Amino acid sequence: MPQRDGQRDGLTDMRRVIAIALAGASACAGASLGGCSSASFMDYFKSTPPTIQVQLESQPSGADAKTSVGPGCKTPCSVSVTTADTNFTVSYTLAKYQTATVPVAVIKNPGDLTTSATTTTDPNPVFAELQPEGPPPKAHKMHPKKKPKPTASAPADSSFPDPNAPTASR
């Protein structure tokens, strides 16, 4: 189809955009210009995972909470987590308490034409109730078995008969 004056087809426009982008990238690579960064052309198309705040709490407070994706703090606190496509865990440790680990789901809402995409975690806040450690196990001592003491017969003047005495036959 022939072009009219002042009108371009979409393919020509796209070629110009690509040519300008490549020329800019090669100019930065070939010359030492102060305004050029070391990022490659393809880096502009990569999206970085969002960072979200996650509140970490425990009962009792003061536990060391550490996420499986890196950051940690002493409860109650908040950490900034870079979320990927995977879920993570939070482990809580405190002296004289059992360690607790809580799974955290990363929920991505892609959004639509009227709302923007969001990323949240479930649960948030992440809470752990730490259980006290039980008492240390008692060491079992081996006690020698005691022999039963022989019972003394009832005194003669007792009004109770001796239970070990042979019974009289009639």
C-alpha positions in Angstrom: 0.0 0.0 0.0 1.5 3.3 -1.0 2.1 5.9 1.8 0.6 9.4 1.7 2.6 12.4 2.6 2.8 12.9 6.4 1.6 9.3 7.1 3.8 6.4 8.2 3.1 2.8 8.7 3.5 1.2 12.2 6.4 -0.9 11.1 8.5 2.1 10.2 7.8 3.8 13.5 8.8 0.7 15.4 12.1 0.4 13.5 12.9 4.0 14.4 12.2 3.4 18.1 14.5 0.4 18.1 17.2 2.2 16.2 17.2 5.1 18.6 17.3 2.8 21.6 20.2 0.8 20.2 22.0 3.9 19.2 21.7 5.3 22.7 22.9 2.0 24.2 25.9 1.7 21.9 26.8 5.3 22.5 27.0 4.6 26.3 29.0 1.4 25.7 31.5 3.0 23.3 32.2 6.3 25.0 32.8 7.3 28.5 29.9 9.6 29.0 29.1 10.6 32.5 25.4 10.3 32.1 25.4 6.7 30.9 24.9 3.8 33.4 26.2 0.3 33.2 22.7 -1.1 32.8 22.1 -3.0 29.6 19.3 -2.3 27.2 17.4 -5.5 28.4 17.6 -4.4 32.0 14.9 -1.7 31.3 12.4 -4.5 30.6 13.0 -6.4 33.8 10.7 -5.7 36.7 12.0 -5.8 40.2 10.0 -7.7 42.8 8.0 -5.5 45.0 9.1 -4.8 48.6 6.5 -5.0 51.3 6.4 -4.3 55.1 5.7 -7.4 57.3 4.9 -6.9 60.9 6.4 -9.6 63.2 5.0 -10.2 66.7 5.3 -12.8 69.4 4.0 -13.7 72.8 6.1 -13.2 74.8 7.7 -10.2 73.0 11.4 -9.9 72.6 11.9 -13.0 70.5 14.4 -13.0 67.6 12.4 -13.3 64.4 14.2 -14.2 61.2 12.6 -14.6 57.7 13.7 -17.4 55.4 14.3 -14.6 52.7 16.8 -12.7 54.8 15.7 -9.9 57.1 15.0 -10.3 60.8 14.5 -8.3 64.0 13.5 -8.5 67.7 9.7 -8.6 68.2 7.5 -6.6 68.0 9.0 -5.1 64.8 8.6 -4.7 61.1 10.8 -5.8 58.3 11.0 -4.9 54.6 10.8 -8.1 52.5 11.5 -8.3 48.8 8.9 -10.8 47.7 9.5 -13.2 44.9 7.1 -15.8 43.5 7.7 -18.0 46.5 6.3 -18.1 50.0 8.6 -17.9 53.0 8.7 -18.7 56.7 9.5 -16.7 59.9 11.3 -18.5 62.7 11.1 -17.2 66.3 13.7 -18.0 69.0 13.8 -16.9 72.6 15.8 -18.3 75.5 13.8 -20.8 77.6 11.2 -21.1 74.9 10.7 -23.6 72.1 11.5 -22.4 68.6 8.4 -21.7 66.5 8.2 -21.4 62.7 5.3 -19.7 60.9 4.6 -20.2 57.1 3.8 -17.0 55.2 2.0 -17.0 51.9 2.8 -14.3 49.3 -0.4 -13.2 47.6 -0.2 -11.3 44.3 -3.2 -9.4 43.0 -2.5 -8.5 39.3 -5.0 -5.7 39.3 -7.1 -4.6 36.4 -7.9 -1.5 34.4 -9.2 0.4 37.4 -6.8 -0.9 40.2 -3.1 -1.4 40.3 -1.3 -4.6 41.1 -0.7 -5.4 44.8 1.4 -7.9 46.8 0.5 -8.8 50.3 1.3 -11.6 52.8 -1.0 -13.9 54.8 -0.8 -13.6 57.7 0.2 -10.0 58.4 1.1 -9.4 61.1 2.9 -12.7 61.5 2.4 -13.9 65.1 3.8 -16.8 67.1 2.9 -17.8 70.6 6.1 -19.3 72.0 5.7 -22.3 74.4 8.0 -22.6 77.4 10.6 -25.3 77.3 9.7 -28.3 79.5 11.8 -29.1 82.6 15.0 -30.9 81.8 14.6 -34.7 81.8 15.3 -36.2 85.2 18.2 -38.6 85.4 16.9 -42.0 86.5 18.9 -43.3 89.4 19.3 -47.0 89.8 18.2 -47.9 93.3 19.1 -51.3 94.6 16.1 -53.3 95.4 15.5 -53.5 99.1 14.7 -56.8 100.7 11.7 -56.8 102.8 12.5 -56.7 106.5 11.3 -59.7 108.4 8.3 -58.9 110.5 8.5 -59.3 114.2 5.8 -61.4 115.8 3.3 -59.6 117.9 4.3 -59.4 121.6 2.7 -61.9 123.8 0.7 -59.3 125.7 -0.8 -57.9 122.4 -4.5 -58.2 121.9 -3.9 -58.6 118.1 -2.9 -62.0 116.8 0.2 -62.3 114.7 -0.9 -62.4 111.1 2.2 -64.5 110.1 1.6 -67.1 112.8 0.3 -70.5 111.7 -3.3 -71.0 112.3 -4.4 -73.6 114.9 -6.3 -76.4 113.5 -9.4 -77.5 115.5 
